[in-house]
Amino acid sequence: MTGILLIDKPSGWTSSDVVAKLRGVLRERRIGHSGTLDPKATGLLVVFVGRATRAVEFAESQEKRYRAGLRLGLETDTQDITGHPIGGEKRDVSVEELENVLASFRGEIEQIPPMYSAIKVKGQKLYEIARRGGEVERRPRRITIHELKVAGRDGEDFLLDVRCSKGTYVRTLCHDIGRALGCGGCMSSLRRTRAGAFRLEDAHTLDEVQKAADAGQPESLLLPVDTLFDEEKATITGKAEAILRVGGQPGIKLPEGRYRIYSDKGEFLALCKAEQGKLLTIKSFFEV
C-alpha cells in the first residue's frame, strides 16, 4: 500500500497519535507525516503511506494556510490558551487597529521560536527545558508571511487567515501581534486549511479511514505520491528504465532541470534532474 492520505486531525490528538492509529488501521508499518500539528490544533495533516514516506522531506518545505484564533489581552507561557497566564491587559481593539498592526508582520520577518517547541538546543528539546522551569536564548528565524488578514470574529477572539512558509509558529505570531498592540495576545485555536496543493476539503476523518479499511478499500482514499510534485513529466523506456532502477544514470535528451520520471506503462518511478545529458535520481519511488 503506497500513497498520500489527507487526514482532518481532531483536537486532542498529537500528530504521532494519528500515525500510530493509522498503522493499526491500515496494517502498514511505513507511515509518516509532514508538518506537525499541536495536539489542540485541528485540520489538514498530510500522511505518507508505504514507499510514499520517501516524499516527506519534499512536503516539509511547502507553504501552509491556517485559520487561527487570536485572543487579545492574555499572554501565556506556551503562547496559546493551554498555557499559564503570564501577562496581558484587557482592552478593546478595533478591526482597523488590528489591521494596521498586521501590516508589519506581512512579508519576510524574523521570529523567535517559542520555548514550548521541539527545537533542540545542545541535544535537549526546548519544551523539556521549559517544563523544568528553564529558558534558553533562541536565535531568530527568518520566515515569510505571504498573507495575513482578519477573517472575522468568534466571540471575543479575532480570526486570522494566515499563509506562511515552513518554520512559522502561528502561536508566536499571535503572541507578537499582541505585543505590538500593547495588550498582549495568544492563540486560542488553530486549524490548518491547506498544505502545498493539498486542501482540507479533500481530507478524511479517522472514522472514515476506519470504515474504508473495514470494507477492505483503504486504498481508495490514497492519492498517488506524484500529486505532491509539480515538475514536468518525462517518460523513459527499455534500457534507460532498467539503468534507473538499479541506481544508474541513463542518458537522456532533455533540457536541464527537474522532472517527474515515468515508465512507458505510466508508473511513477522517480523525481530526477537532467544534467549534462544524464538523468540523475533525486529520490526514487518505485517498489524494490
LOFI-190088 format. One record per residue: residue in one letter; z, y, x of N, C-alpha, C, O in turn. Coordinates in pm, whole numbers, padded with zeros to 5 digits, always signed. Atoms other than C-alpha are relative to their C-alpha. Last residue first. Example, Ala and Ser with C-alpha at 12.3 -4.5 7.8 and 13.67 -1.06 7.14 Angstrom:
// residues 2
S-00006-00119-00082+00714-00106+01367+00073+00109-00077+00090+00220-00026/A+00000-00119+00089+00780-00450+01230+00000+00120+00090+00066+00118+00194/
//
This chain:
// residues 288
V+00020+00080-00122-00465-00254+01210+00077-00132-00012+00074-00214+00080/E-00101+00105-00018-00518-00058+00889-00032-00081+00125-00149-00110+00153/F+00041+00133+00046-00736+00250+00927+00110-00101+00027+00188-00086+00122/F-00066+00038+00125-00557+00585+00959-00047-00133-00054+00000-00175-00160/S+00072+00099+00077-00632+00705+01313+00080-00040-00123+00203-00033-00123/K-00092+00096+00065-00499+01029+01455-00084-00095-00083-00168-00052-00163/I-00125-00074+00009-00663+01283+01690+00107-00090-00061+00219-00097-00010/T-00091+00023+00112-00940+01047+01790+00124+00087+00013+00193+00084+00115/L-00136+00025-00047-01203+01190+02027+00094-00013-00119+00096+00075-00206/L-00090-00010+00115-01571+01163+01932+00139-00042+00045+00162-00159+00077/K-00087+00115+00025-01792+01234+02234+00088+00027-00122+00115+00142-00157/G+00077+00116+00040-02092+01465+02279+00080-00126-00025+00022-00232-00050/Q+00092+00039-00106-01897+01725+02474-00073-00132-00031-00087-00219+00055/E-00011-00081-00121-01621+01741+02213-00092-00058+00107-00079-00174+00146/A+00121+00021-00078-01618+01620+01854+00005+00096+00119+00024+00216+00103/K+00070-00122-00042-01267+01612+01715-00119-00039+00085-00111-00128+00169/C+00052-00004-00137-01118+01333+01510-00050+00140+00035-00061+00228-00051/L+00023-00142-00023-00912+01260+01199-00038+00012+00147+00038-00030+00234/A-00079-00080-00093-00951+00891+01140-00030+00149-00013-00133+00189-00067/L-00042+00064-00124-01095+00599+00950+00096+00083+00082+00197+00033+00131/F-00047-00107-00087-01137+00696+00586+00059-00063+00125+00156-00138+00118/E-00141+00007-00040-01329+00406+00435+00034+00116+00093-00038+00144+00188/G-00082-00104+00063-01656+00505+00266+00146-00004+00037+00225+00073-00018/K-00048+00051+00129-01850+00186+00338+00093+00099-00070+00146+00070-00178/D+00113-00006+00093-02050+00362+00612+00034-00059-00136-00043-00047-00230/S+00094+00109-00026-01717+00424+00782-00116+00012-00099-00111+00091-00193/Y+00004+00110+00097-01553+00765+00753-00095-00108+00050-00186-00082+00128/I+00098+00102-00034-01445+01035+01001+00013-00119-00096+00122-00171-00119/R-00050+00122+00063-01274+01354+00887-00107-00106+00018-00221-00086-00025/Y+00069+00067+00110-01388+01608+01140+00088-00110-00060+00172-00170+00006/R-00077+00109+00058-01261+01862+01394-00071-00054-00124-00135+00020-00199/G-00094-00036+00104-01492+02076+01606+00072-00123-00052+00054-00233+00000/E-00139+00016-00039-01788+02061+01842+00092+00052-00110+00064+00154-00173/P-00053-00123-00060-02122+02034+01664+00148-00020+00034+00218-00093-00036/L-00062-00092+00096-02209+01670+01600+00038+00129+00073+00071+00125+00192/K+00074-00126+00001-02429+01418+01778+00052+00088-00112-00002+00090-00223/I+00037-00048+00133-02188+01137+01856-00072+00134+00011-00041+00215+00098/G+00086-00117-00008-02094+00916+02149-00044+00041-00139-00066-00043-00226/P+00145+00018+00020-01808+00682+02076-00076+00130+00018-00024+00238-00009/Q+00057-00131+00032-01467+00747+02233-00151-00015-00016-00226+00004+00080/G+00099-00060-00087-01263+00426+02240-00051+00134-00050-00007+00185-00153/G-00057-00112-00075-00940+00331+02067-00096+00067+00096-00054+00147+00180/V-00075+00054-00114-01044-00015+01950+00050+00111+00092+00090+00086+00206/R-00108+00088+00047-01143+00107+01602+00081-00062+00115+00195-00103+00095/L-00111-00082+00050-01345+00396+01747+00119-00088-00036+00233-00051-00009/I-00062-00066-00116-01564+00160+01952+00122+00081-00043+00227+00077+00021/A-00071+00103-00076-01634-00060+01648+00073+00060+00120+00187+00022+00149/E-00122+00034+00074-01721+00245+01439+00082-00102+00077+00205-00090+00086/A-00089-00116-00009-01968+00368+01702+00132-00028-00071+00238+00006-00020/K-00065+00001-00130-02122+00019+01730+00100+00115+00014+00207+00096+00071/G+00026+00101-00101-02202-00006+01360+00084+00011+00125+00207+00005+00120/T+00038+00136+00037-02167+00314+01163-00003-00091+00123-00001-00045+00237/I+00049+00074-00115-02018+00663+01169-00026-00145-00042+00031-00193-00140/T+00003+00146+00012-01982+00907+00882-00052-00061+00129-00148-00012+00188/A+00108+00057-00079-01877+01273+00900+00011-00152-00007+00122-00206-00015/K+00015+00145-00008-01670+01485+00662-00116-00039+00092-00216+00032+00103/E+00130+00051+00044-01578+01848+00726-00006-00151+00018+00052-00206+00112/E+00106-00001-00099-01207+01923+00767-00129-00059-00058-00126-00135-00154/D+00116-00071+00054-00998+01985+00454-00113+00012+00103-00208+00088+00083/F+00082-00074-00095-00720+01735+00514-00118+00070-00066-00169+00025-00169/L-00083-00096-00074-00436+01611+00295-00084+00094+00084-00042+00206+00113/T-00013-00120+00083-00679+01451+00049+00087+00105+00068+00089+00221+00026/D+00093-00104-00044-00764+01211+00334+00004+00125-00086-00054+00227-00049/V-00058-00081-00107-00445+01013+00262-00094+00112+00044-00048+00215+00093/P+00050+00041-00132-00584+00893-00072+00053+00093+00108+00069+00213+00084/L+00119-00075-00038-00355+00987-00364-00048-00051+00135+00035-00090+00218/L+00021-00045-00137-00110+00731-00499-00131+00078+00016-00233+00044-00044/L-00059-00133-00017-00004+00707-00863-00029+00059+00137+00000+00176+00162/S+00073-00095+00085-00235+00416-00949+00051+00143+00015-00018+00238-00021/E+00111-00060-00076-00096+00225-00651-00076+00104-00081-00142+00191-00024/P-00047-00118-00073+00230+00174-00848-00112+00070+00078-00107+00191+00100/Q+00107-00096-00029+00048-00049-01099+00047+00122+00080+00003+00233+00051/G+00086+00053-00105+00252-00368-01142-00112+00092+00041-00212+00047+00097/A+00125+00044+00062+00390-00255-01478-00096-00058+00104-00208-00098+00070/D-00034+00109+00093+00741-00238-01331-00124-00058-00065-00129-00177-00097/A-00029+00118-00081+00597-00031-01044+00033-00120-00088-00011-00232-00060/A+00128+00046-00054+00438+00216-01287+00021-00126+00085-00061-00218+00080/K+00076+00061+00110+00767+00242-01479-00134-00054+00050-00176-00162+00009/Q-00062+00128+00033+00962+00303-01158-00078-00073-00109-00099-00194-00101/V+00036+00093-00107+00718+00572-01047+00057-00138-00029-00009-00240-00008/E+00142+00034+00018+00752+00745-01383-00047-00098+00108-00126-00188+00080/D+00010+00093+00114+01132+00728-01357-00145-00043-00022-00171-00159-00052/L-00037+00133-00050+01116+00884-01009-00007-00104-00112-00041-00219-00087/T-00144+00020-00009+00930+01179-01161+00026-00140+00056-00063-00225+00059/H-00058+00100+00089+00565+01232-01079+00152-00004+00017+00204+00018+00126/A-00107+00085-00052+00384+01530-00925+00055-00092-00109+00037-00068-00228/D+00056+00135-00020+00045+01671-01031+00106-00100+00048+00074-00215+00078/E+00053+00051+00127+00186+01991-01183-00052-00143+00011-00063-00213-00090/L-00109+00061+00076+00391+02041-00866-00051-00061-00130+00002-00163-00175/R-00065-00080+00103+00070+02109-00677+00109-00079-00072+00098-00200-00091/F-00065+00082+00101-00070+01974-00348+00084+00086-00095+00154+00177-00053/A+00085+00007+00119-00316+02193-00155+00064-00078-00114+00007-00085-00223/G+00141+00010-00035-00060+02295+00106-00084+00004-00126-00072+00096-00207/A-00005+00028-00144+00279+02237-00051-00142-00025+00046-00201-00128+00012/R+00124+00037-00068+00321+02385-00400+00027-00026+00147+00114+00038+00207/T+00111+00013+00095+00582+02450-00668-00131-00041+00066-00225-00083-00002/R+00126-00006-00074+00905+02405-00475-00114-00029-00096-00113-00129-00168/R+00095+00101+00047+01200+02486-00699-00130+00017+00077-00193+00122+00070/L+00124+00009-00076+01505+02673-00572-00084-00115-00055-00035-00226-00073/S+00081+00116+00037+01817+02800-00745-00125+00000+00085-00165+00103+00140/S-00065+00070+00111+02102+03048-00694-00076-00123-00045-00018-00212-00108/M+00097+00074+00080+02005+03181-00351+00073-00080-00107+00166-00155-00077/C+00015+00141-00038+02246+03438-00214-00103-00065-00092-00142-00007-00193/G+00075+00087+00090+02298+03813-00217-00002-00142+00051+00026-00168+00168/G-00011+00143-00028+02486+04103-00066-00080-00082-00100-00110-00036-00209/C-00097+00061+00093+02528+04448-00215+00023-00148+00029+00109-00211-00031/G-00135-00051-00020+02365+04672+00046+00105-00062-00089+00221-00018-00088/L-00035-00079+00119+02009+04614-00077+00141+00058+00009+00177+00147-00068/A+00084-00120-00002+01903+04505+00271+00030+00092-00118+00017+00214-00109/R-00053-00090-00103+02198+04264+00282-00079+00132+00002-00021+00239+00017/G-00127-00055+00049+02092+04110-00048+00061+00098+00098+00114+00202+00059/I+00038-00098+00101+01737+04070+00082+00126+00067-00056+00130+00188-00076/D+00044-00121-00070+01877+03902+00393-00043+00109-00097-00024+00227-00070/H-00115-00063-00066+02072+03647+00190-00039+00134+00062+00030+00234+00046/C-00081-00059+00107+01771+03573-00032+00121+00073+00058+00154+00184+00014/L+00077-00113+00052+01552+03520+00276+00079+00071-00109+00086+00194-00110/T-00022-00108-00096+01824+03301+00426-00076+00125-00042-00027+00237-00024/R-00136-00050+00025+01815+03093+00109+00037+00110+00099+00110+00203+00064/V+00002-00091+00114+01436+03072+00141+00140+00052-00030+00155+00166-00073/Y-00117+00034+00082+01459+02927+00491+00007+00101-00114+00037+00218-00093/T-00068-00104+00077+01109+02953+00638+00119-00058-00076+00107-00160-00143/G-00120-00049-00066+01014+02701+00907+00076+00108-00073+00179+00155-00025/K-00094+00102-00048+00656+02646+00796+00120+00067+00064+00107+00171+00128/S+00042+00090-00106+00494+02950+00641+00106-00107+00025+00217-00102-00027/C-00048-00022-00136+00563+03121+00310-00048-00107+00097-00103-00210+00057/R+00097+00084-00072+00459+03177-00048+00022+00027+00147+00009+00140+00194/V+00011-00010-00146+00756+03303-00250-00110-00094+00049-00112-00212+00014/D+00106+00091-00041+00786+03376-00621-00026+00025+00148-00052+00137+00190/L+00097-00043-00098+01122+03538-00693-00103-00109+00022-00068-00226+00032/L+00084+00110-00042+01342+03507-01000-00108+00054+00094-00174+00152+00064/F+00142-00029-00011+01621+03762-01037-00072-00127+00041-00017-00209+00114/D+00077+00020-00122+01957+03627-01147-00143+00054-00012-00204+00049-00119/E-00033-00105-00096+02199+03756-01411-00087-00005+00125-00082+00088+00207/G-00137-00047+00013+02038+03552-01686+00025+00114+00096-00047+00214+00095/D-00065+00116+00061+01714+03416-01550+00147+00032-00009+00223+00006+00084/R-00145+00014-00007+01497+03718-01472+00042-00132-00064-00026-00183-00153/G-00074-00012+00124+01130+03773-01394+00150-00010+00023+00199+00009+00134/A+00068+00076+00106+00869+03682-01132+00072+00011-00134+00024-00043-00234/V-00094+00027+00110+00962+03940-00868-00076-00066-00114-00177-00014-00161/K+00000-00090+00115+00724+03913-00575+00104-00041-00103+00146-00157-00108/L-00139-00011+00044+00690+03772-00226+00004+00100-00114-00019+00219-00094/E-00018-00066+00129+00358+03653-00086+00148+00000-00035+00220-00096-00006/H+00134-00039+00045+00246+03557+00266+00006+00075-00133-00068+00171-00155/I-00013-00002+00146+00597+03554+00412-00133+00054-00054-00158+00175-00053/T+00089-00087+00075+00531+03458+00774+00025-00016-00149+00020-00127-00202/I+00058+00067+00116+00787+03322+01016-00092+00099-00070-00096+00217-00036/R+00105-00077+00064+00903+03421+01364-00061-00085-00110-00110-00195-00085/R+00130+00067+00006+01231+03256+01449-00100+00092-00068-00065+00166-00160/P+00087-00031+00114+01548+03436+01559-00131-00077+00011-00180-00103+00121/R+00112-00086-00033+01762+03252+01813-00084+00029-00123-00109-00061-00203/R+00130+00060+00030+02089+03118+01688-00110+00100+00035-00098+00220+00010/E+00111-00095+00005+02431+03200+01835-00130-00075-00026-00157-00178+00036/V+00065-00022-00128+02695+02947+01748-00113+00099-00018-00163+00120-00129/E+00124-00076+00013+02947+02916+01466-00056+00022+00139+00019+00051+00233/G+00058-00067-00115+03239+02682+01416-00126+00078-00032-00182+00066-00141/G-00045-00138-00005+03450+02595+01114-00057+00079+00116-00015+00192+00142/R-00124+00000-00079+03414+02221+01160+00055+00141+00015+00154+00163+00085/R-00102+00070+00078+03163+02218+00876+00133-00010+00073+00238-00029+00012/A-00050-00088+00106+02963+02484+01061+00112-00067-00080+00209-00001-00118/I-00084-00102-00063+02930+02268+01374+00065+00089-00106+00183+00121-00099/E-00117+00073-00046+02800+01976+01168+00099+00095+00067+00221+00082+00051/Y-00091+00018+00113+02569+02214+00981+00124-00079+00039+00229-00062-00022/L-00075-00122+00033+02422+02332+01311+00098-00022-00115+00209+00030-00112/K+00059-00068+00114+02323+01983+01418+00089+00117-00039+00211+00108-00037/Q-00078+00001+00123+02450+01896+01764-00073+00075-00111-00132+00180-00088/G-00015+00134+00055+02237+01793+02063+00081-00009-00127+00095-00118-00183/K-00067+00087-00098+02282+02117+02254+00034-00136-00060+00143-00189-00039/V-00033-00082-00116+02183+02314+01944+00084-00086+00092+00194-00129+00057/K-00092+00047-00101+02008+02111+01673+00017+00103+00112-00080+00163+00158/I+00044-00037-00134+01856+02254+01357+00105-00043+00102+00225-00029+00078/A+00006+00120-00085+01973+02061+01052-00053+00029+00139-00077-00063+00217/S+00136+00053-00012+02086+02372+00863+00003-00116+00098+00102-00137+00168/Y+00010+00123+00078+02413+02522+00743-00146-00043-00004-00215-00028-00105/M-00086+00100-00063+02442+02771+01028-00008-00132-00075-00003-00239-00014/P-00140+00004+00045+02146+02958+00881+00080-00105+00078+00023-00200+00131/P-00032+00119+00080+01827+03019+01081+00147-00002-00039+00232+00045+00037/I-00101+00078-00072+01780+03381+01198+00037-00120-00085+00087-00102-00197/Q-00106+00053+00085+01455+03515+01055+00095-00081+00086+00052-00165+00165/E-00092+00086-00072+01196+03736+01222+00113-00042-00093+00163+00039-00172/I-00135-00054-00020+00909+03873+01018+00080-00097+00087+00038-00209+00112/E-00070+00072-00108+00533+03828+00980+00133+00067+00028+00138+00187+00057/G+00069+00005-00128+00412+03955+00644+00079-00080+00102+00163-00162+00066/R+00132+00062+00006+00631+04054+00350-00068+00008+00137-00047+00102+00213/F-00009+00142-00034+01002+04116+00400-00135-00071-00007-00143-00191+00022/S-00031+00013-00143+00984+04497+00416+00012-00145+00045+00023-00172+00164/A+00115-00039-00082+00801+04511+00082+00026-00021+00148-00065-00055+00223/L+00083+00117-00029+01082+04318-00085-00116+00033+00093-00160-00052+00170/V-00059+00073-00112+01311+04622-00054-00087-00120+00040-00101-00151+00158/N+00010-00086-00119+01091+04842-00273+00054-00072+00123-00003-00058+00232/E+00139+00004-00047+01052+04559-00524-00017+00083+00127-00090+00044+00218/L+00021+00128-00065+01432+04530-00554-00141-00008+00059-00158-00052+00172/E-00076-00004-00126+01473+04900-00625-00021-00130+00078-00038-00128+00200/E+00069-00092-00091+01193+04887-00885+00071+00004+00136+00005+00003+00240/V+00117+00071-00051+01342+04579-01052-00072+00087+00103-00119+00037+00205/S+00119-00002+00085+01669+04767-01086-00113-00081+00065-00111-00109+00185/V+00118-00024-00084+01992+04670-00911-00123-00008-00091-00142-00107-00161/D+00131+00014+00064+02321+04697-01098-00112+00036+00097-00108+00140+00163/R+00054-00127+00050+02631+04647-00887-00136-00026-00060-00201-00126-00029/K+00074-00002+00126+02860+04366-00780-00047+00141-00033+00032+00235-00036/E-00049-00107+00086+02959+04378-00415-00086+00007-00125-00207+00031-00117/G+00088-00045+00107+02926+04086-00178+00066+00104-00087+00189+00112-00095/G+00023-00143+00014+03147+03885+00052-00092+00032-00116-00124-00055-00197/I-00048-00070-00119+03245+03545+00190-00022+00151-00011+00008+00224+00083/P+00026-00145-00003+03216+03324-00118+00059+00064+00125+00173+00035+00162/H-00123-00077+00025+03225+02950-00032-00033+00150+00009-00101+00193+00101/G-00093-00029-00109+02895+02765-00061+00123+00078-00043+00141+00109-00161/T-00085+00116-00024+02706+02594-00343+00108+00029+00103+00201-00050+00120/I-00120-00002+00085+02573+02929-00464+00087-00124+00015+00193-00132-00048/D+00036+00034+00138+02338+02966-00168+00128-00015-00080+00237-00005-00025/Q+00106-00089+00047+02367+03138+00171-00060-00045-00133-00165+00005-00173/T+00122+00082-00004+02579+02849+00304-00124+00077-00042-00235+00024-00035/D+00018+00051-00136+02872+03075+00396-00125-00087+00014-00178-00103+00124/T-00074+00124-00026+02836+03267+00071-00029-00049+00141-00124-00004+00205/E+00039+00065-00124+02737+03622-00026+00085-00125+00018+00204-00125-00015/L-00077+00114-00050+02755+03747-00383-00061-00052+00129-00180-00084+00134/G-00143-00028+00012+02648+04078-00540+00089-00113+00049+00211-00105+00036/L-00050-00114-00078+02291+03968-00603+00149+00021-00024+00203-00016-00128/R-00121-00056+00062+02188+03626-00722+00054+00108+00091+00096+00082+00204/L-00074-00092-00088+01828+03544-00629+00119+00057-00077+00101+00127-00176/G-00093-00086+00071+01670+03240-00799+00078+00082+00101+00133+00027+00197/A-00139-00007-00044+01371+03098-00615+00081+00092-00089+00030+00195-00136/R-00061-00090+00098+01029+02981-00734+00151-00003+00031+00217-00106+00015/Y-00128+00025+00067+00866+02834-00425+00023+00099-00113-00030+00210-00112/R-00029-00098+00105+00530+02800-00251+00129-00040-00072+00155-00158-00095/K-00067+00047+00122+00473+02622+00082+00015+00116-00098+00014+00233-00059/E-00083-00099+00069+00243+02669+00381+00053-00058-00131-00005-00151-00187/Q+00066-00068+00110+00124+02367+00578+00094+00097-00071+00215+00077-00073/S+00040-00136-00038+00272+02283+00918-00062+00078-00115-00092+00196-00100/E-00115-00085-00030+00471+01980+00802-00040+00145+00023+00036+00236-00009/A-00046-00065+00123+00165+01822+00639+00113+00099+00028+00129+00197-00044/F+00100-00100+00038-00001+01745+00973+00043+00077-00125+00007+00194-00142/E-00003-00112-00094+00308+01572+01115-00099+00110-00038-00077+00227-00007/V-00111-00091+00029+00337+01354+00804-00004+00124+00089+00019+00235+00041/A+00049-00134+00031-00012+01205+00850+00112+00102-00021+00084+00221-00040/R+00053-00059-00122+00096+00886+01028-00047+00145-00022-00072+00217+00074/T-00112-00067-00068+00306+00805+00722-00045+00065+00130+00022+00155+00181/A+00007-00145+00020-00029+00734+00550+00115+00074+00067+00106+00196+00085/R+00068-00058-00115-00024+00384+00701-00010+00152-00010-00029+00220+00091/G+00080+00089-00083+00228+00285+00437-00059+00071+00120+00008+00151+00184/V-00028+00142+00015+00344+00557+00197-00093-00082+00090-00213-00054+00100/F+00107+00075-00065+00370+00931+00252+00038-00148+00005+00147-00184+00049/V-00047+00126-00058+00583+01144+00020-00120-00079+00051-00224-00084-00014/V+00118+00077-00035+00518+01510-00062+00044-00122+00080+00099-00109+00189/L-00026+00069-00126+00824+01652-00236-00120-00089+00027-00151-00178-00052/L+00099+00083-00068+00743+01904-00507+00048-00051+00135+00078+00026+00226/G+00141-00030-00012+01028+02032-00717-00074-00093+00093-00030-00205+00120/T+00085+00093+00075+01403+02058-00710-00146+00029+00034-00178+00124+00106/A+00137-00043+00029+01665+02216-00485-00077-00108-00075-00046-00227-00065/K+00002-00076+00126+02033+02122-00511-00141+00041-00042-00167+00062-00160/P-00037+00080+00118+02000+01847-00249-00009+00074-00132-00055+00018-00231/D-00145+00013+00013+01810+02071-00003+00035-00080-00125-00045-00085-00219/L-00061-00086+00103+01437+02000+00022+00151-00024-00001+00196-00138+00008/T-00128+00036+00063+01283+01858+00340+00044+00104-00102+00033+00224-00078/G-00063-00115+00064+00919+01946+00407+00126-00034-00076+00123-00045-00199/S+00011-00124-00074+00728+01626+00472+00072+00110-00076+00077+00108-00199/H+00030-00119+00080+00814+01276+00358-00016+00120+00092+00025+00116+00208/G-00056-00123-00056+00834+00921+00489-00036+00118-00088-00106+00102-00188/I+00004-00115+00090+00775+00566+00369+00066+00118+00070+00173+00104+00129/R+00057-00119-00066+00692+00257+00575-00017+00113-00101-00122+00127-00164/R-00093-00055-00099+00932-00004+00435-00051+00132+00058+00028+00221+00088/E+00076-00041-00119+00734-00076+00118+00098+00068+00096+00165+00164+00059/R-00010+00114-00092+00881-00260-00177-00085+00023+00124-00160-00064+00168/L+00135+00036-00042+00756+00019-00405-00003-00123+00091-00109-00179+00119/V+00090+00008+00116+01083+00055-00598-00138-00052+00040-00195-00137-00028/G-00037+00110+00087+01312-00027-00306-00098-00020-00114-00136-00132-00146/R+00015+00123-00079+01139+00193-00052+00033-00123-00085-00034-00226-00076/L+00139+00043+00007+01107+00457-00324-00025-00126+00083-00109-00208+00048/K+00028+00053+00134+01484+00483-00365-00142-00056-00007-00163-00165-00060/A-00070+00128+00010+01537+00523+00010-00026-00066-00136-00047-00187-00143/V+00072+00098-00082+01269+00793+00026+00065-00137-00012-00005-00238-00025/V+00126+00030+00069+01427+00982-00264-00078-00107+00076-00129-00201+00017/D-00034+00084+00116+01773+00962-00108-00128-00044-00072-00141-00159-00113/S-00018+00136-00052+01625+01096+00218+00038-00097-00111-00001-00214-00108/S+00135+00051-00022+01500+01405+00034+00006-00144+00053-00080-00226+00021/T+00057-00046-00126+01855+01454-00087-00142-00055+00010-00179-00148-00061/W+00053+00101-00091+01919+01405-00458-00040+00066+00132-00100+00174+00131/G-00106+00093-00034+02144+01632-00663-00043-00112+00092+00041-00185+00144/S-00116-00063-00063+01860+01816-00833+00106-00107+00027+00121-00201-00051/P-00105-00052+00087+01555+01603-00910+00113+00065+00079+00130+00036+00198/K-00136+00037-00039+01254+01577-00680+00104+00058-00095+00101+00177-00124/D-00078-00114+00048+00918+01601-00855+00146-00034+00024+00209-00101-00058/I-00122+00022+00077+00735+01348-00639+00059+00134-00043+00061+00230+00034/L-00063-00130+00030+00377+01352-00512+00116-00023-00094+00100-00076-00204/L-00064+00000+00131+00280+01016-00358+00071+00134-00020+00158+00170+00059/I-00093-00112+00016+00033+01003-00071+00051+00002-00143-00026-00007-00238/G+00044-00120+00070-00142+00680+00021+00110+00105-00005+00216+00088+00055/T+00014-00119-00084-00114+00326+00156-00047+00118-00085-00138+00104-00166/M+00000-00119+00085+00000+00000+00000+00000+00124+00089+00090+00142+00171/
//
